[in-house]
Amino acid sequence: MNDDQHDDEFIVKEVLAGEIQEFGTLVSKYEALMYRYLLPQLRDLQEVEDISQETFFRAFRYLGSFDPKRKFSTWLLKIARNLVVNRYQKNSFRTEKIGYVDGFVENSSKTVSSNDPGNQLQTKEEFRNIFSDMLGLSEDLRIPLFLRVLQEMSYEEIGESLDVPVQTVKNRIFKARKILREKRDSTDGLR
Amino acid sequence: MGCDNDEVLNRFLDGDLSQSESELFQAHLKTCLVCQRFLSESTRCETLVRKIVNVSLPLGQLKGRVMERINRELPHFFPNSVEKTGERNFLQSYPWFLGFIGILSVVLFSLFILPVRNGGKQEVSQTFLAVSLGNEAKIGSQSFLIGKSIPIEVSTLVEFQGPTRIQLSKVAENYVTWDGHGFFSLDQNAIHWEKGEGEFDFSLFSPVELHVKTTVFNITGTKIKISGNIESEVLVTLIQGKASYRSPSKSGWLTEMKSMTIKKSGQVFEDSAPPANTPLPHPSNEGFDLRIEPNPGYIPNENSLPLSVGGSSTPINPGSPFDEDAVITSPSRL
């Protein structure tokens, strides 16, 4: 058990002992992970926020059943995953329906140091293409790639979170990057 | 592409190569334009996506929203009981086991459900363990002092599908005064009732999470003196319309019902903690959804109690309506 896991176990014990407000520490700690995990699985940002909130609410409600031998983050992601599966199994993920991409594209100017409108436009266009390609990957490739790229999780952490062997994670991320590269190459070839 | 080092390149990108592998690959990288291009392109693209997504995520707001919801919806909840989560359970992991469950279901149906169908009575029970020590009791984050009351709530999900009337009545109490305050909560509104007993018209509200709040009043003297058993029981009787229960874990098992007993009981240990190995009691059954079907010929009864809509909001949690065991813990001595 590493220090991080030990810290989580300590906070969980405090919450179970009645220090309920301490649960907020866990929410702050895993908020970003939750958003980055849910982003490639849902169609709009409001859904991401709603499922994130529901996940933490359920985690609090069922905290007594959390096994401290496991990682709290893994437990959280499994609750989130099941919420997604249970609520949206009839609505398959369609990239054309994703509502948050435009907002993200607009935000891209915040990351460009240059004030050159041409440069900003190029960044926006490039981001839209790359991000759309990433969202267009099949779910088994998309989720591990997002966790690797956005959360910078290790292969081991991704494997544990998704309940798949480490080698499978490696293969999927490798395959995802290969597909993305082929798409970029074919796009470049068309120019 | 002209280079078959894709997999190594991928691992290099993620820092997954050993030192010797990394050195070998870097030597290769100096001479391979294909790998150089892929590496710089992938790094640039992934960095760009990471930057833009991270500035776009609405981080920093979730804690306030989650804690506000916990305080609003679970003010007396103490997360110290073992309950199922949304995780995949054994049956979901091993679907072949469902076959066995199916056979068992037929047996159980014959033994238990058919008799119930005839009787039309159901019971929803919750139990809790409480310890009172000192001059303060605590349920979750909320403290209760001498002279104040301790509310003990029980809730169940009810679905009304047409003009229907039900009657609520108190059945039993022990160390508890049932003041009848409570509410039927809808998604964003709550229908409050102020009287302990009466008839309620549910023609417009569905589904509804039914909360029954009982209150312990005998907190007197220098200590919180509650001992023995606390028991609260409320009878919900269908007086117009057709109703059926459905156990959430046994879909399709609809049973006609005439009445439903909502019961909350528990044992209180006074001035001493329970033995270390005393298990927390669990609800005596999994609970049921109550579905009431339309009654085409129904005309609303003018004598039905009026209901006010508004007040606190309590979104429905259809997944686990029976998991709000109240646990009174001993406060730390000051």
Interface residues (C-beta under 8 A of the other chain):
Chain A: V15 L16 G18 E19 I20 Q21 F23 G24 V27 S28 E31 A32 M34 Y35 R36 L39 L45 E49 S52 Q53 F56 F57 R58 A59 F60 R61 Y62 L63 G64 S65 W75 K78 I79 N82 L83 N86 Y100 G103 F104 V105 N107 S108 K110 T111 T123 E126 F127 I130 F131 M134 R148 V149 L150 E152 S154 Y155 K170 I173 F174 R177 K178 L180 R181 R184
Chain B: D6 E7 N10 R11 L13 D14 D16 F38 E41 S42 C45 E46 L48 V49 R50 K51 I52 V53 N54 V55 S56 L57 P58 L59 G60 Q61 L62 K63 R65 V66 M67 R69 I70 E73 L74 F77 F78 P79 N80 S81 V82 E83 K84 T85 G86 E87 R88 K138 G140 S141 S320 D323 T329
